[in-house]
Amino acid sequence: MAMAFLAACQPLERPFQPEAKATWSAAPGPRASLYIAPTENGPEDLPTDLADQLQELGIAAFTGEAVENRYSVISRVFLEKNAAFVEWEILDPQGRPSGLITSQKIGDILPGPLFEEPDHRDVILKSASEIDIMLGGSGINFDQMQTPALFIPVLPAAPGDASESLSAAMQDEIAAYGIDVKPDIWTANYVVKGQVDLTKPMGGTQVVTIRWQLERRNGEFIGKVEQRNRIRAGTLNGPWGEVAIAVAKGGARGVLKLLREAEPEFFRKKS
């Protein structure tokens, strides 16, 4: 009787149960994890620049060490008819061609030594746009990119309420010129950075210097505008009010001049 009781307590046999559980898992989609491999015969910065641009398009692209079971992009630079091209090809997680390929012209081959590094920004933008479209995205709206759009952040460590009041006033003045002002930096292609410096009081007065710096969103410096004035000490320690508007009017005129120099084609069409 005891033997029958013990037998009943034994675990039941499972003849079709696998001995080890499967550990394989499906690869994340190409938009969730996309490895950008080094470029064959090309500049070292191309993959990094492409990954950065793809990230702005919502694709989790990365460079460096490859990861197993991931979609990847391989590339090569080749010459054809006195011009250089870069070709990008998407591979599946097993490293097999997916049939998704795009190529962009880098530039013409010119005789003589090269004294400046070529600007690959347009190549990267077009390549990223094509890859985004191949992976189900909408790509880059290049027509919209040609229209200047500015982002004007709050000013750092400015006296009184200038951090917010100067930024708001500058936004209003720039918009009054018909230039698009964006609430988020990623939707703009230019950034206007402001800074206020005050000297220590001396003889009851201070010198205030206000700088406005125009940059492309990628950090490329375009130019700066500087405003300087002597004021009664402590005048700007509280609300700026009408002073912020007056400062912004002068600053906006200078920024607009810089923008005209950076985007002559846009303003030629606009006039």
Secondary structure as GFF3:
##gff-version 3
##sequence-region A 1 271
A	DSSP	alpha_helix	2	9	.	.	.	ID=ss1
A	DSSP	beta_strand	34	40	.	.	.	ID=ss2
A	DSSP	alpha_helix	45	56	.	.	.	ID=ss3
A	DSSP	beta_strand	61	62	.	.	.	ID=ss4
A	DSSP	beta_strand	71	80	.	.	.	ID=ss5
A	DSSP	beta_strand	83	91	.	.	.	ID=ss6
A	DSSP	beta_strand	97	108	.	.	.	ID=ss7
A	DSSP	alpha_helix	121	134	.	.	.	ID=ss8
A	DSSP	alpha_helix	142	145	.	.	.	ID=ss9
A	DSSP	beta_strand	149	151	.	.	.	ID=ss10
A	DSSP	alpha_helix	162	176	.	.	.	ID=ss11
A	DSSP	beta_strand	180	182	.	.	.	ID=ss12
A	DSSP	three_ten_helix	185	187	.	.	.	ID=ss13
A	DSSP	beta_strand	190	198	.	.	.	ID=ss14
A	DSSP	beta_strand	205	216	.	.	.	ID=ss15
A	DSSP	beta_strand	221	232	.	.	.	ID=ss16
A	DSSP	alpha_helix	242	262	.	.	.	ID=ss17
A	DSSP	alpha_helix	264	270	.	.	.	ID=ss18
###
